[in-house]
Every structure is written in C-alpha cells, then in structure tokens.
Amino acid sequence: MDANSNDNFVAPEDACPNCGERNADLLVWLDDERVECQRCKTVYEPGGPRDDR
Ligand SMILES: [Zn+2]
C-alpha cells in the first residue's frame, strides 16, 4: 500500500475548515450537503460558503 498516495484526497476548498483534513476516508457524508470530519468531529458544507442564492 502506498501511504503517500494523494488519490483519496478531496479538493482544498472541500477540506475540513477546522483542522484542514483532506483525506476522504476521514470526511464522512452525513447527508447531501454536510460532511463530518472524523478527525475533529466538525460538521461542515464542502465547497465553501455559497451566498449567491
Ligand atoms: Zn477536521
């Protein structure tokens, strides 16, 4: 196994806003919009704030 592979990393704008986690294995979808970071337990909406609607 290659522990240094970046294949499982999400985009920087989708990273955890609290701890910066980008490993998709640690970012679990709760529903269609929200993700829970398994590292710091922060729940957030990936893709950054959307104030265009
Ligand atoms: Zn986090």
mmCIF file of the protein (N, C-alpha, C, O) and its ligand, coordinates in Angstrom:
data_MODEL
# 
_entry.id   MODEL 
# 
loop_
_entity.id 
_entity.type 
_entity.pdbx_number_of_molecules 
1 polymer     1 
2 non-polymer 1 
# 
_entity_poly.entity_id                      1 
_entity_poly.type                           'polypeptide(L)' 
_entity_poly.nstd_linkage                   no 
_entity_poly.nstd_monomer                   no 
_entity_poly.pdbx_seq_one_letter_code       MDANSNDNFVAPEDACPNCGERNADLLVWLDDERVECQRCKTVYEPGGPRDDR 
_entity_poly.pdbx_seq_one_letter_code_can   MDANSNDNFVAPEDACPNCGERNADLLVWLDDERVECQRCKTVYEPGGPRDDR 
_entity_poly.pdbx_strand_id                 A 
# 
loop_
_entity_poly_seq.entity_id 
_entity_poly_seq.num 
_entity_poly_seq.mon_id 
_entity_poly_seq.hetero 
1 1  MET n 
1 2  ASP n 
1 3  ALA n 
1 4  ASN n 
1 5  SER n 
1 6  ASN n 
1 7  ASP n 
1 8  ASN n 
1 9  PHE n 
1 10 VAL n 
1 11 ALA n 
1 12 PRO n 
1 13 GLU n 
1 14 ASP n 
1 15 ALA n 
1 16 CYS n 
1 17 PRO n 
1 18 ASN n 
1 19 CYS n 
1 20 GLY n 
1 21 GLU n 
1 22 ARG n 
1 23 ASN n 
1 24 ALA n 
1 25 ASP n 
1 26 LEU n 
1 27 LEU n 
1 28 VAL n 
1 29 TRP n 
1 30 LEU n 
1 31 ASP n 
1 32 ASP n 
1 33 GLU n 
1 34 ARG n 
1 35 VAL n 
1 36 GLU n 
1 37 CYS n 
1 38 GLN n 
1 39 ARG n 
1 40 CYS n 
1 41 LYS n 
1 42 THR n 
1 43 VAL n 
1 44 TYR n 
1 45 GLU n 
1 46 PRO n 
1 47 GLY n 
1 48 GLY n 
1 49 PRO n 
1 50 ARG n 
1 51 ASP n 
1 52 ASP n 
1 53 ARG n 
# 
loop_
_struct_asym.id 
_struct_asym.entity_id 
A 1 
B 2 
# 
loop_
_chem_comp.id 
_chem_comp.type 
_chem_comp.mon_nstd_flag 
ALA 'L-peptide linking' y 
ARG 'L-peptide linking' y 
ASN 'L-peptide linking' y 
ASP 'L-peptide linking' y 
CYS 'L-peptide linking' y 
GLN 'L-peptide linking' y 
GLU 'L-peptide linking' y 
GLY 'peptide linking'   y 
LEU 'L-peptide linking' y 
LYS 'L-peptide linking' y 
MET 'L-peptide linking' y 
PHE 'L-peptide linking' y 
PRO 'L-peptide linking' y 
SER 'L-peptide linking' y 
THR 'L-peptide linking' y 
TRP 'L-peptide linking' y 
TYR 'L-peptide linking' y 
VAL 'L-peptide linking' y 
ZN  non-polymer         . 
# 
_pdbx_entity_nonpoly.entity_id   2 
_pdbx_entity_nonpoly.name        ? 
_pdbx_entity_nonpoly.comp_id     ZN 
# 
_pdbx_nonpoly_scheme.asym_id         B 
_pdbx_nonpoly_scheme.entity_id       2 
_pdbx_nonpoly_scheme.mon_id          ZN 
_pdbx_nonpoly_scheme.ndb_seq_num     1 
_pdbx_nonpoly_scheme.pdb_seq_num     101 
_pdbx_nonpoly_scheme.auth_seq_num    101 
_pdbx_nonpoly_scheme.pdb_mon_id      ZN 
_pdbx_nonpoly_scheme.auth_mon_id     ZN 
_pdbx_nonpoly_scheme.pdb_strand_id   A 
_pdbx_nonpoly_scheme.pdb_ins_code    . 
# 
loop_
_atom_site.group_PDB 
_atom_site.id 
_atom_site.type_symbol 
_atom_site.label_atom_id 
_atom_site.label_alt_id 
_atom_site.label_comp_id 
_atom_site.label_asym_id 
_atom_site.label_entity_id 
_atom_site.label_seq_id 
_atom_site.pdbx_PDB_ins_code 
_atom_site.Cartn_x 
_atom_site.Cartn_y 
_atom_site.Cartn_z 
_atom_site.occupancy 
_atom_site.B_iso_or_equiv 
_atom_site.pdbx_formal_charge 
_atom_site.auth_seq_id 
_atom_site.auth_comp_id 
_atom_site.auth_asym_id 
_atom_site.auth_atom_id 
_atom_site.pdbx_PDB_model_num 
ATOM   1   N  N  . MET A 1 1  ? 0.832   -1.213 0.000  1.00 0.00 ? 1   MET A N  1 
ATOM   2   C  CA . MET A 1 1  ? 0.000   0.000  0.000  1.00 0.00 ? 1   MET A CA 1 
ATOM   3   C  C  . MET A 1 1  ? 0.866   1.262  0.000  1.00 0.00 ? 1   MET A C  1 
ATOM   4   O  O  . MET A 1 1  ? 1.888   1.334  0.682  1.00 0.00 ? 1   MET A O  1 
ATOM   5   N  N  . ASP A 1 2  ? 0.443   2.227  -0.761 1.00 0.00 ? 2   ASP A N  1 
ATOM   6   C  CA . ASP A 1 2  ? 1.182   3.477  -0.818 1.00 0.00 ? 2   ASP A CA 1 
ATOM   7   C  C  . ASP A 1 2  ? 0.526   4.515  0.089  1.00 0.00 ? 2   ASP A C  1 
ATOM   8   O  O  . ASP A 1 2  ? -0.494  5.104  -0.271 1.00 0.00 ? 2   ASP A O  1 
ATOM   9   N  N  . ALA A 1 3  ? 1.092   4.730  1.223  1.00 0.00 ? 3   ALA A N  1 
ATOM   10  C  CA . ALA A 1 3  ? 0.511   5.649  2.203  1.00 0.00 ? 3   ALA A CA 1 
ATOM   11  C  C  . ALA A 1 3  ? 0.624   7.105  1.766  1.00 0.00 ? 3   ALA A C  1 
ATOM   12  O  O  . ALA A 1 3  ? -0.022  7.980  2.344  1.00 0.00 ? 3   ALA A O  1 
ATOM   13  N  N  . ASN A 1 4  ? 1.427   7.363  0.771  1.00 0.00 ? 4   ASN A N  1 
ATOM   14  C  CA . ASN A 1 4  ? 1.630   8.737  0.332  1.00 0.00 ? 4   ASN A CA 1 
ATOM   15  C  C  . ASN A 1 4  ? 0.757   9.112  -0.857 1.00 0.00 ? 4   ASN A C  1 
ATOM   16  O  O  . ASN A 1 4  ? 0.878   10.212 -1.398 1.00 0.00 ? 4   ASN A O  1 
ATOM   17  N  N  . SER A 1 5  ? -0.116  8.207  -1.262 1.00 0.00 ? 5   SER A N  1 
ATOM   18  C  CA . SER A 1 5  ? -0.966  8.489  -2.413 1.00 0.00 ? 5   SER A CA 1 
ATOM   19  C  C  . SER A 1 5  ? -1.919  9.642  -2.139 1.00 0.00 ? 5   SER A C  1 
ATOM   20  O  O  . SER A 1 5  ? -2.505  9.730  -1.060 1.00 0.00 ? 5   SER A O  1 
ATOM   21  N  N  . ASN A 1 6  ? -2.069  10.518 -3.110 1.00 0.00 ? 6   ASN A N  1 
ATOM   22  C  CA . ASN A 1 6  ? -2.997  11.640 -2.978 1.00 0.00 ? 6   ASN A CA 1 
ATOM   23  C  C  . ASN A 1 6  ? -4.351  11.334 -3.599 1.00 0.00 ? 6   ASN A C  1 
ATOM   24  O  O  . ASN A 1 6  ? -5.228  12.197 -3.643 1.00 0.00 ? 6   ASN A O  1 
ATOM   25  N  N  . ASP A 1 7  ? -4.521  10.110 -4.078 1.00 0.00 ? 7   ASP A N  1 
ATOM   26  C  CA . ASP A 1 7  ? -5.742  9.771  -4.801 1.00 0.00 ? 7   ASP A CA 1 
ATOM   27  C  C  . ASP A 1 7  ? -6.999  9.926  -3.962 1.00 0.00 ? 7   ASP A C  1 
ATOM   28  O  O  . ASP A 1 7  ? -8.088  10.159 -4.488 1.00 0.00 ? 7   ASP A O  1 
ATOM   29  N  N  . ASN A 1 8  ? -6.837  9.795  -2.659 1.00 0.00 ? 8   ASN A N  1 
ATOM   30  C  CA . ASN A 1 8  ? -8.012  9.809  -1.787 1.00 0.00 ? 8   ASN A CA 1 
ATOM   31  C  C  . ASN A 1 8  ? -8.212  11.143 -1.088 1.00 0.00 ? 8   ASN A C  1 
ATOM   32  O  O  . ASN A 1 8  ? -8.925  11.229 -0.087 1.00 0.00 ? 8   ASN A O  1 
ATOM   33  N  N  . PHE A 1 9  ? -7.585  12.176 -1.615 1.00 0.00 ? 9   PHE A N  1 
ATOM   34  C  CA . PHE A 1 9  ? -7.709  13.497 -1.004 1.00 0.00 ? 9   PHE A CA 1 
ATOM   35  C  C  . PHE A 1 9  ? -8.747  14.327 -1.736 1.00 0.00 ? 9   PHE A C  1 
ATOM   36  O  O  . PHE A 1 9  ? -8.842  14.287 -2.963 1.00 0.00 ? 9   PHE A O  1 
ATOM   37  N  N  . VAL A 1 10 ? -9.530  15.085 -0.965 1.00 0.00 ? 10  VAL A N  1 
ATOM   38  C  CA . VAL A 1 10 ? -10.524 15.961 -1.579 1.00 0.00 ? 10  VAL A CA 1 
ATOM   39  C  C  . VAL A 1 10 ? -9.861  17.280 -1.991 1.00 0.00 ? 10  VAL A C  1 
ATOM   40  O  O  . VAL A 1 10 ? -8.713  17.542 -1.632 1.00 0.00 ? 10  VAL A O  1 
ATOM   41  N  N  . ALA A 1 11 ? -10.581 18.093 -2.735 1.00 0.00 ? 11  ALA A N  1 
ATOM   42  C  CA . ALA A 1 11 ? -10.057 19.393 -3.166 1.00 0.00 ? 11  ALA A CA 1 
ATOM   43  C  C  . ALA A 1 11 ? -9.826  20.291 -1.951 1.00 0.00 ? 11  ALA A C  1 
ATOM   44  O  O  . ALA A 1 11 ? -10.510 20.157 -0.936 1.00 0.00 ? 11  ALA A O  1 
ATOM   45  N  N  . PRO A 1 12 ? -8.860  21.207 -2.056 1.00 0.00 ? 12  PRO A N  1 
ATOM   46  C  CA . PRO A 1 12 ? -8.548  22.113 -0.937 1.00 0.00 ? 12  PRO A CA 1 
ATOM   47  C  C  . PRO A 1 12 ? -9.775  22.864 -0.423 1.00 0.00 ? 12  PRO A C  1 
ATOM   48  O  O  . PRO A 1 12 ? -9.904  23.072 0.783  1.00 0.00 ? 12  PRO A O  1 
ATOM   49  N  N  . GLU A 1 13 ? -10.666 23.269 -1.304 1.00 0.00 ? 13  GLU A N  1 
ATOM   50  C  CA . GLU A 1 13 ? -11.856 24.012 -0.862 1.00 0.00 ? 13  GLU A CA 1 
ATOM   51  C  C  . GLU A 1 13 ? -12.865 23.122 -0.145 1.00 0.00 ? 13  GLU A C  1 
ATOM   52  O  O  . GLU A 1 13 ? -13.788 23.614 0.503  1.00 0.00 ? 13  GLU A O  1 
ATOM   53  N  N  . ASP A 1 14 ? -12.683 21.810 -0.266 1.00 0.00 ? 14  ASP A N  1 
ATOM   54  C  CA . ASP A 1 14 ? -13.574 20.874 0.424  1.00 0.00 ? 14  ASP A CA 1 
ATOM   55  C  C  . ASP A 1 14 ? -12.978 20.350 1.723  1.00 0.00 ? 14  ASP A C  1 
ATOM   56  O  O  . ASP A 1 14 ? -13.605 19.552 2.419  1.00 0.00 ? 14  ASP A O  1 
ATOM   57  N  N  . ALA A 1 15 ? -11.790 20.787 2.045  1.00 0.00 ? 15  ALA A N  1 
ATOM   58  C  CA . ALA A 1 15 ? -11.123 20.317 3.255  1.00 0.00 ? 15  ALA A CA 1 
ATOM   59  C  C  . ALA A 1 15 ? -11.834 20.801 4.514  1.00 0.00 ? 15  ALA A C  1 
ATOM   60  O  O  . ALA A 1 15 ? -12.579 21.781 4.486  1.00 0.00 ? 15  ALA A O  1 
ATOM   61  N  N  . CYS A 1 16 ? -11.589 20.096 5.623  1.00 0.00 ? 16  CYS A N  1 
ATOM   62  C  CA . CYS A 1 16 ? -12.179 20.490 6.901  1.00 0.00 ? 16  CYS A CA 1 
ATOM   63  C  C  . CYS A 1 16 ? -11.727 21.901 7.268  1.00 0.00 ? 16  CYS A C  1 
ATOM   64  O  O  . CYS A 1 16 ? -10.529 22.184 7.276  1.00 0.00 ? 16  CYS A O  1 
ATOM   65  N  N  . PRO A 1 17 ? -12.685 22.797 7.575  1.00 0.00 ? 17  PRO A N  1 
ATOM   66  C  CA . PRO A 1 17 ? -12.338 24.185 7.897  1.00 0.00 ? 17  PRO A CA 1 
ATOM   67  C  C  . PRO A 1 17 ? -11.680 24.316 9.266  1.00 0.00 ? 17  PRO A C  1 
ATOM   68  O  O  . PRO A 1 17 ? -11.077 25.345 9.572  1.00 0.00 ? 17  PRO A O  1 
ATOM   69  N  N  . ASN A 1 18 ? -11.793 23.283 10.084 1.00 0.00 ? 18  ASN A N  1 
ATOM   70  C  CA . ASN A 1 18 ? -11.240 23.351 11.434 1.00 0.00 ? 18  ASN A CA 1 
ATOM   71  C  C  . ASN A 1 18 ? -9.803  22.826 11.494 1.00 0.00 ? 18  ASN A C  1 
ATOM   72  O  O  . ASN A 1 18 ? -8.911  23.498 12.011 1.00 0.00 ? 18  ASN A O  1 
ATOM   73  N  N  . CYS A 1 19 ? -9.591  21.625 10.961 1.00 0.00 ? 19  CYS A N  1 
ATOM   74  C  CA . CYS A 1 19 ? -8.259  21.023 11.075 1.00 0.00 ? 19  CYS A CA 1 
ATOM   75  C  C  . CYS A 1 19 ? -7.574  20.858 9.729  1.00 0.00 ? 19  CYS A C  1 
ATOM   76  O  O  . CYS A 1 19 ? -6.405  20.476 9.666  1.00 0.00 ? 19  CYS A O  1 
ATOM   77  N  N  . GLY A 1 20 ? -8.299  21.145 8.648  1.00 0.00 ? 20  GLY A N  1 
ATOM   78  C  CA . GLY A 1 20 ? -7.687  21.073 7.327  1.00 0.00 ? 20  GLY A CA 1 
ATOM   79  C  C  . GLY A 1 20 ? -7.580  19.672 6.764  1.00 0.00 ? 20  GLY A C  1 
ATOM   80  O  O  . GLY A 1 20 ? -6.864  19.453 5.787  1.00 0.00 ? 20  GLY A O  1 
ATOM   81  N  N  . GLU A 1 21 ? -8.283  18.715 7.364  1.00 0.00 ? 21  GLU A N  1 
ATOM   82  C  CA . GLU A 1 21 ? -8.224  17.337 6.880  1.00 0.00 ? 21  GLU A CA 1 
ATOM   83  C  C  . GLU A 1 21 ? -8.709  17.244 5.435  1.00 0.00 ? 21  GLU A C  1 
ATOM   84  O  O  . GLU A 1 21 ? -9.725  17.836 5.072  1.00 0.00 ? 21  GLU A O  1 
ATOM   85  N  N  . ARG A 1 22 ? -7.977  16.500 4.624  1.00 0.00 ? 22  ARG A N  1 
ATOM   86  C  CA . ARG A 1 22 ? -8.374  16.334 3.223  1.00 0.00 ? 22  ARG A CA 1 
ATOM   87  C  C  . ARG A 1 22 ? -8.520  14.880 2.829  1.00 0.00 ? 22  ARG A C  1 
ATOM   88  O  O  . ARG A 1 22 ? -8.884  14.586 1.690  1.00 0.00 ? 22  ARG A O  1 
ATOM   89  N  N  . ASN A 1 23 ? -8.246  13.964 3.743  1.00 0.00 ? 23  ASN A N  1 
ATOM   90  C  CA . ASN A 1 23 ? -8.375  12.542 3.438  1.00 0.00 ? 23  ASN A CA 1 
ATOM   91  C  C  . ASN A 1 23 ? -9.847  12.154 3.372  1.00 0.00 ? 23  ASN A C  1 
ATOM   92  O  O  . ASN A 1 23 ? -10.568 12.259 4.364  1.00 0.00 ? 23  ASN A O  1 
ATOM   93  N  N  . ALA A 1 24 ? -10.288 11.709 2.209  1.00 0.00 ? 24  ALA A N  1 
ATOM   94  C  CA . ALA A 1 24 ? -11.703 11.385 2.014  1.00 0.00 ? 24  ALA A CA 1 
ATOM   95  C  C  . ALA A 1 24 ? -12.181 10.297 2.976  1.00 0.00 ? 24  ALA A C  1 
ATOM   96  O  O  . ALA A 1 24 ? -13.367 10.239 3.301  1.00 0.00 ? 24  ALA A O  1 
ATOM   97  N  N  . ASP A 1 25 ? -11.278 9.443  3.430  1.00 0.00 ? 25  ASP A N  1 
ATOM   98  C  CA . ASP A 1 25 ? -11.658 8.396  4.384  1.00 0.00 ? 25  ASP A CA 1 
ATOM   99  C  C  . ASP A 1 25 ? -12.080 8.979  5.724  1.00 0.00 ? 25  ASP A C  1 
ATOM   100 O  O  . ASP A 1 25 ? -12.801 8.334  6.485  1.00 0.00 ? 25  ASP A O  1 
ATOM   101 N  N  . LEU A 1 26 ? -11.633 10.197 6.015  1.00 0.00 ? 26  LEU A N  1 
ATOM   102 C  CA . LEU A 1 26 ? -11.936 10.822 7.302  1.00 0.00 ? 26  LEU A CA 1 
ATOM   103 C  C  . LEU A 1 26 ? -13.017 11.881 7.180  1.00 0.00 ? 26  LEU A C  1 
ATOM   104 O  O  . LEU A 1 26 ? -13.385 12.526 8.162  1.00 0.00 ? 26  LEU A O  1 
ATOM   105 N  N  . LEU A 1 27 ? -13.524 12.053 5.964  1.00 0.00 ? 27  LEU A N  1 
ATOM   106 C  CA . LEU A 1 27 ? -14.590 13.026 5.740  1.00 0.00 ? 27  LEU A CA 1 
ATOM   107 C  C  . LEU A 1 27 ? -15.840 12.273 5.298  1.00 0.00 ? 27  LEU A C  1 
ATOM   108 O  O  . LEU A 1 27 ? -15.967 11.877 4.139  1.00 0.00 ? 27  LEU A O  1 
ATOM   109 N  N  . VAL A 1 28 ? -16.759 12.083 6.240  1.00 0.00 ? 28  VAL A N  1 
ATOM   110 C  CA . VAL A 1 28 ? -17.919 11.231 6.006  1.00 0.00 ? 28  VAL A CA 1 
ATOM   111 C  C  . VAL A 1 28 ? -19.154 12.073 5.720  1.00 0.00 ? 28  VAL A C  1 
ATOM   112 O  O  . VAL A 1 28 ? -19.487 12.980 6.482  1.00 0.00 ? 28  VAL A O  1 
ATOM   113 N  N  . TRP A 1 29 ? -19.830 11.767 4.617  1.00 0.00 ? 29  TRP A N  1 
ATOM   114 C  CA . TRP A 1 29 ? -21.068 12.483 4.278  1.00 0.00 ? 29  TRP A CA 1 
ATOM   115 C  C  . TRP A 1 29 ? -22.175 12.116 5.263  1.00 0.00 ? 29  TRP A C  1 
ATOM   116 O  O  . TRP A 1 29 ? -22.425 10.937 5.514  1.00 0.00 ? 29  TRP A O  1 
ATOM   117 N  N  . LEU A 1 30 ? -22.842 13.139 5.825  1.00 0.00 ? 30  LEU A N  1 
ATOM   118 C  CA . LEU A 1 30 ? -23.983 12.924 6.713  1.00 0.00 ? 30  LEU A CA 1 
ATOM   119 C  C  . LEU A 1 30 ? -25.275 12.936 5.911  1.00 0.00 ? 30  LEU A C  1 
ATOM   120 O  O  . LEU A 1 30 ? -26.194 12.163 6.183  1.00 0.00 ? 30  LEU A O  1 
ATOM   121 N  N  . ASP A 1 31 ? -25.335 13.808 4.932  1.00 0.00 ? 31  ASP A N  1 
ATOM   122 C  CA . ASP A 1 31 ? -26.476 13.887 4.017  1.00 0.00 ? 31  ASP A CA 1 
ATOM   123 C  C  . ASP A 1 31 ? -25.969 14.479 2.701  1.00 0.00 ? 31  ASP A C  1 
ATOM   124 O  O  . ASP A 1 31 ? -24.769 14.436 2.427  1.00 0.00 ? 31  ASP A O  1 
ATOM   125 N  N  . ASP A 1 32 ? -26.862 15.026 1.891  1.00 0.00 ? 32  ASP A N  1 
ATOM   126 C  CA . ASP A 1 32 ? -26.427 15.511 0.576  1.00 0.00 ? 32  ASP A CA 1 
ATOM   127 C  C  . ASP A 1 32 ? -25.530 16.744 0.637  1.00 0.00 ? 32  ASP A C  1 
ATOM   128 O  O  . ASP A 1 32 ? -24.835 17.059 -0.329 1.00 0.00 ? 32  ASP A O  1 
ATOM   129 N  N  . GLU A 1 33 ? -25.545 17.438 1.768  1.00 0.00 ? 33  GLU A N  1 
ATOM   130 C  CA . GLU A 1 33 ? -24.828 18.706 1.837  1.00 0.00 ? 33  GLU A CA 1 
ATOM   131 C  C  . GLU A 1 33 ? -23.711 18.746 2.873  1.00 0.00 ? 33  GLU A C  1 
ATOM   132 O  O  . GLU A 1 33 ? -22.751 19.503 2.733  1.00 0.00 ? 33  GLU A O  1 
ATOM   133 N  N  . ARG A 1 34 ? -23.842 17.926 3.912  1.00 0.00 ? 34  ARG A N  1 
ATOM   134 C  CA . ARG A 1 34 ? -22.927 18.084 5.033  1.00 0.00 ? 34  ARG A CA 1 
ATOM   135 C  C  . ARG A 1 34 ? -21.970 16.911 5.194  1.00 0.00 ? 34  ARG A C  1 
ATOM   136 O  O  . ARG A 1 34 ? -22.308 15.752 4.953  1.00 0.00 ? 34  ARG A O  1 
ATOM   137 N  N  . VAL A 1 35 ? -20.768 17.265 5.609  1.00 0.00 ? 35  VAL A N  1 
ATOM   138 C  CA . VAL A 1 35 ? -19.708 16.275 5.843  1.00 0.00 ? 35  VAL A CA 1 
ATOM   139 C  C  . VAL A 1 35 ? -19.245 16.393 7.299  1.00 0.00 ? 35  VAL A C  1 
ATOM   140 O  O  . VAL A 1 35 ? -19.146 17.492 7.845  1.00 0.00 ? 35  VAL A O  1 
ATOM   141 N  N  . GLU A 1 36 ? -18.965 15.242 7.913  1.00 0.00 ? 36  GLU A N  1 
ATOM   142 C  CA . GLU A 1 36 ? -18.388 15.265 9.253  1.00 0.00 ? 36  GLU A CA 1 
ATOM   143 C  C  . GLU A 1 36 ? -16.938 14.820 9.182  1.00 0.00 ? 36  GLU A C  1 
ATOM   144 O  O  . GLU A 1 36 ? -16.628 13.748 8.661  1.00 0.00 ? 36  GLU A O  1 
ATOM   145 N  N  . CYS A 1 37 ? -16.059 15.648 9.709  1.00 0.00 ? 37  CYS A N  1 
ATOM   146 C  CA . CYS A 1 37 ? -14.653 15.299 9.793  1.00 0.00 ? 37  CYS A CA 1 
ATOM   147 C  C  . CYS A 1 37 ? -14.459 14.331 10.949 1.00 0.00 ? 37  CYS A C  1 
ATOM   148 O  O  . CYS A 1 37 ? -14.818 14.635 12.087 1.00 0.00 ? 37  CYS A O  1 
ATOM   149 N  N  . GLN A 1 38 ? -13.889 13.163 10.659 1.00 0.00 ? 38  GLN A N  1 
ATOM   150 C  CA . GLN A 1 38 ? -13.711 12.155 11.700 1.00 0.00 ? 38  GLN A CA 1 
ATOM   151 C  C  . GLN A 1 38 ? -12.499 12.443 12.575 1.00 0.00 ? 38  GLN A C  1 
ATOM   152 O  O  . GLN A 1 38 ? -12.281 11.777 13.587 1.00 0.00 ? 38  GLN A O  1 
ATOM   153 N  N  . ARG A 1 39 ? -11.732 13.414 12.190 1.00 0.00 ? 39  ARG A N  1 
ATOM   154 C  CA . ARG A 1 39 ? -10.535 13.751 12.949 1.00 0.00 ? 39  ARG A CA 1 
ATOM   155 C  C  . ARG A 1 39 ? -10.857 14.717 14.091 1.00 0.00 ? 39  ARG A C  1 
ATOM   156 O  O  . ARG A 1 39 ? -10.347 14.559 15.200 1.00 0.00 ? 39  ARG A O  1 
ATOM   157 N  N  . CYS A 1 40 ? -11.708 15.724 13.819 1.00 0.00 ? 40  CYS A N  1 
ATOM   158 C  CA . CYS A 1 40 ? -12.016 16.720 14.849 1.00 0.00 ? 40  CYS A CA 1 
ATOM   159 C  C  . CYS A 1 40 ? -13.519 16.837 15.078 1.00 0.00 ? 40  CYS A C  1 
ATOM   160 O  O  . CYS A 1 40 ? -13.972 17.653 15.880 1.00 0.00 ? 40  CYS A O  1 
ATOM   161 N  N  . LYS A 1 41 ? -14.304 15.994 14.350 1.00 0.00 ? 41  LYS A N  1 
ATOM   162 C  CA . LYS A 1 41 ? -15.758 15.933 14.528 1.00 0.00 ? 41  LYS A CA 1 
ATOM   163 C  C  . LYS A 1 41 ? -16.480 17.205 14.115 1.00 0.00 ? 41  LYS A C  1 
ATOM   164 O  O  . LYS A 1 41 ? -17.614 17.438 14.535 1.00 0.00 ? 41  LYS A O  1 
ATOM   165 N  N  . THR A 1 42 ? -15.846 18.019 13.308 1.00 0.00 ? 42  THR A N  1 
ATOM   166 C  CA . THR A 1 42 ? -16.509 19.208 12.772 1.00 0.00 ? 42  THR A CA 1 
ATOM   167 C  C  . THR A 1 42 ? -17.459 18.824 11.643 1.00 0.00 ? 42  THR A C  1 
ATOM   168 O  O  . THR A 1 42 ? -17.108 18.022 10.778 1.00 0.00 ? 42  THR A O  1 
ATOM   169 N  N  . VAL A 1 43 ? -18.655 19.394 11.651 1.00 0.00 ? 43  VAL A N  1 
ATOM   170 C  CA . VAL A 1 43 ? -19.611 19.193 10.561 1.00 0.00 ? 43  VAL A CA 1 
ATOM   171 C  C  . VAL A 1 43 ? -19.646 20.464 9.725  1.00 0.00 ? 43  VAL A C  1 
ATOM   172 O  O  . VAL A 1 43 ? -19.799 21.564 10.258 1.00 0.00 ? 43  VAL A O  1 
ATOM   173 N  N  . TYR A 1 44 ? -19.503 20.309 8.416  1.00 0.00 ? 44  TYR A N  1 
ATOM   174 C  CA . TYR A 1 44 ? -19.457 21.484 7.541  1.00 0.00 ? 44  TYR A CA 1 
ATOM   175 C  C  . TYR A 1 44 ? -19.983 21.145 6.165  1.00 0.00 ? 44  TYR A C  1 
ATOM   176 O  O  . TYR A 1 44 ? -20.206 19.981 5.832  1.00 0.00 ? 44  TYR A O  1 
ATOM   177 N  N  . GLU A 1 45 ? -20.178 22.189 5.370  1.00 0.00 ? 45  GLU A N  1 
ATOM   178 C  CA . GLU A 1 45 ? -20.621 22.004 3.990  1.00 0.00 ? 45  GLU A CA 1 
ATOM   179 C  C  . GLU A 1 45 ? -19.444 22.233 3.061  1.00 0.00 ? 45  GLU A C  1 
ATOM   180 O  O  . GLU A 1 45 ? -18.946 23.354 2.966  1.00 0.00 ? 45  GLU A O  1 
ATOM   181 N  N  . PRO A 1 46 ? -18.994 21.207 2.382  1.00 0.00 ? 46  PRO A N  1 
ATOM   182 C  CA . PRO A 1 46 ? -17.852 21.337 1.473  1.00 0.00 ? 46  PRO A CA 1 
ATOM   183 C  C  . PRO A 1 46 ? -18.138 22.319 0.342  1.00 0.00 ? 46  PRO A C  1 
ATOM   184 O  O  . PRO A 1 46 ? -19.290 22.549 -0.026 1.00 0.00 ? 46  PRO A O  1 
ATOM   185 N  N  . GLY A 1 47 ? -17.085 22.881 -0.191 1.00 0.00 ? 47  GLY A N  1 
ATOM   186 C  CA . GLY A 1 47 ? -17.224 23.781 -1.328 1.00 0.00 ? 47  GLY A CA 1 
ATOM   187 C  C  . GLY A 1 47 ? -17.262 25.237 -0.903 1.00 0.00 ? 47  GLY A C  1 
ATOM   188 O  O  . GLY A 1 47 ? -17.389 26.125 -1.746 1.00 0.00 ? 47  GLY A O  1 
ATOM   189 N  N  . GLY A 1 48 ? -17.153 25.493 0.388  1.00 0.00 ? 48  GLY A N  1 
ATOM   190 C  CA . GLY A 1 48 ? -17.133 26.864 0.859  1.00 0.00 ? 48  GLY A CA 1 
ATOM   191 C  C  . GLY A 1 48 ? -18.516 27.471 0.907  1.00 0.00 ? 48  GLY A C  1 
ATOM   192 O  O  . GLY A 1 48 ? -19.479 26.888 0.408  1.00 0.00 ? 48  GLY A O  1 
ATOM   193 N  N  . PRO A 1 49 ? -18.614 28.661 1.517  1.00 0.00 ? 49  PRO A N  1 
ATOM   194 C  CA . PRO A 1 49 ? -19.897 29.349 1.637  1.00 0.00 ? 49  PRO A CA 1 
ATOM   195 C  C  . PRO A 1 49 ? -20.445 29.757 0.278  1.00 0.00 ? 49  PRO A C  1 
ATOM   196 O  O  . PRO A 1 49 ? -19.711 30.194 -0.608 1.00 0.00 ? 49  PRO A O  1 
ATOM   197 N  N  . ARG A 1 50 ? -21.741 29.602 0.143  1.00 0.00 ? 50  ARG A N  1 
ATOM   198 C  CA . ARG A 1 50 ? -22.378 29.993 -1.125 1.00 0.00 ? 50  ARG A CA 1 
ATOM   199 C  C  . ARG A 1 50 ? -23.405 31.076 -0.845 1.00 0.00 ? 50  ARG A C  1 
ATOM   200 O  O  . ARG A 1 50 ? -24.505 30.780 -0.378 1.00 0.00 ? 50  ARG A O  1 
ATOM   201 N  N  . ASP A 1 51 ? -23.064 32.314 -1.121 1.00 0.00 ? 51  ASP A N  1 
ATOM   202 C  CA . ASP A 1 51 ? -24.019 33.385 -0.866 1.00 0.00 ? 51  ASP A CA 1 
ATOM   203 C  C  . ASP A 1 51 ? -24.586 33.915 -2.165 1.00 0.00 ? 51  ASP A C  1 
ATOM   204 O  O  . ASP A 1 51 ? -25.004 35.071 -2.236 1.00 0.00 ? 51  ASP A O  1 
ATOM   205 N  N  . ASP A 1 52 ? -24.606 33.086 -3.189 1.00 0.00 ? 52  ASP A N  1 
ATOM   206 C  CA . ASP A 1 52 ? -25.158 33.528 -4.468 1.00 0.00 ? 52  ASP A CA 1 
ATOM   207 C  C  . ASP A 1 52 ? -26.569 33.001 -4.693 1.00 0.00 ? 52  ASP A C  1 
ATOM   208 O  O  . ASP A 1 52 ? -27.021 32.875 -5.831 1.00 0.00 ? 52  ASP A O  1 
ATOM   209 N  N  . ARG A 1 53 ? -27.273 32.690 -3.576 1.00 0.00 ? 53  ARG A N  1 
ATOM   210 C  CA . ARG A 1 53 ? -28.658 32.272 -3.713 1.00 0.00 ? 53  ARG A CA 1 
ATOM   211 C  C  . ARG A 1 53 ? -29.470 32.546 -2.457 1.00 0.00 ? 53  ARG A C  1 
ATOM   212 O  O  . ARG A 1 53 ? -30.663 32.247 -2.417 1.00 0.00 ? 53  ARG A O  1 
HETATM 213 ZN ZN . ZN  B 2 .  ? -11.384 18.332 10.962 1.00 0.00 2 101 ZN  A ZN 1 
# 
